[in-house]
Amino acid sequence: MKEFSVSNDTSAFEVPAVLDENGRLADHCARQAVTIMDTHGLVILTGLLSDDEADVGLELISQTIEDPDRSQCSFASETDNRYLRRDFCSLPSTPRVTSFAATLCQRVEGVVSEYCGRSRPVLEIATFTSYLGSSHQYIHRDPAGVISLFAAVEDVSEQQGGTVFVPGTHMYGGADNNHDGRAYEWMELFRTQCNYRILWHNLKKLWGMRKADRAALAPGEFRDRVFSIKWDQHQPNLLRFVLGKNSQFSLRMLGPRRVWKLYRNREALDDLFSLVQTAPRKGTVILYRSDLLHAGPDNRSPHARRIFGMSIARDIIDPKYWHDGYSPHPSLTDRPLSFGDLLDSAPLPAPSQRVEHRLSA
Ligand SMILES: [Fe+2]
């Protein structure tokens, strides 16, 4: 985004995946990943999936997206979903989806088991696709107490909108003691500053799309994205902004005291926190704590951005709270899976077995 600086240097958060003889992250690699996750709130495991494994993920995503009866997510970017700017949908618990999810869980067990016990529920297995013309999400925290995983099943460029994170803004006991005991206050100011810029970025973009050749607005789309009374936390909806009906960013957050603080500290905030955009290569897996500030940017390229996602609870979780932030497929609701279930499930077959499987299919 031009309106403010976003770094593309993710090297401080990356760990090249080294697997042991059982196909799981080697101990030293898992330990390094946990240290980075604790320090920054996310870790990027490069090369965790082979090209063949990533291809399986892409095939599962494509099958789901092509299904007219797919189960679309209900927690974020509904308007983008409606106008096919995004396609966020959950994957059914078929044996192949479960095997793919099991492969991922087993490979990162050494990291995720530091946070999630075996009995903790899998909240969602989903795919997040975005197309040209989508809105940049506001910087937000997902419901707390969850570890989320994104797997790149093909290369994702910056233009396609790899997820943006604000490293070091995750919440834990004593985190507020940082920055002279004002860490959470500074984080909220930084978030407000970013979201103000995101609002203008989205509005300018939508205005330009009125006469654009590509990604032209559909009838009623401008009104639905800017003046609708419908709930959607990630649109540049001026009506809901003015009425204070958007919990991510609204006029209520811009009282005189806060605006003054933002103005006085605008440069100091940029020294304390920075936005980092990921552009994961095929086979890369990102793990992040759900309370880390982040956002899904808009896709500024003509190529769809597809990504596989999965979330696992770190604690017991109230069903209402669960469904506010995650959309399990009805088949997952009917037959719940825990982290332990996925550790015990059959993973994708090894490459040689996979060839035999294809030949006999
Ligand atoms: Fe999110």
Residues whose N, C-alpha, C, O or C-beta is under 5 A from the ligand:
A	BS01	LIG	D142
